């Protein structure tokens, strides 16, 4: 879908016909929907359980920063380089990065991308040797009071150095996964 998005970005930037602009913009939004839906599912499947929320927050924060960066770069190009080019260059740049991302993801091992396959393997592995529901040993869900108590134990302004170090470690793990970085960008 990223490749299709890149193709329609180039068509959008190149076109001067109103209907082609509308159609290409529709397909840009349509193809972006798959990435917006797939990325949180991928994060939920592949992130460590204790860092799932941080990974999700990092993804959504990066989306906002990316949009802001796109607007800023478009503004800089239009204001400072308008003698040489137009706003269309920013869409070409976006399409170029997406083409690059498409090429890079072709060489990524599918086991890092295929959520369905990993989930199926875990379910099969979990069910091997299970004879009854008693063998599953499912953890008890916390009550509403326990959940509120657990989530409200620390205030953000009282985080100590050890917890900040753990947060930085999780961020390093997140940033070392190139699939997450490319999907986020």
Secondary structure, DSSP 8 states (H G I E B T S, - for coil): -HHHHHHHHHHHHH---HHHHHHHHHHHHHHHHHHHHHHHHHHHHHS-GGGHHHHHHHHHHHHHHHHHHHHHHHHHHHHHSTTT--THHHHHHHHHHHHHHHHHHHTS-GGGT-HHHHHHHHHHHHHTT--SGGGG-------HHHHHHHHTS--GGG--HHHHHHHHHHHHHHHH-HHHHHHH-
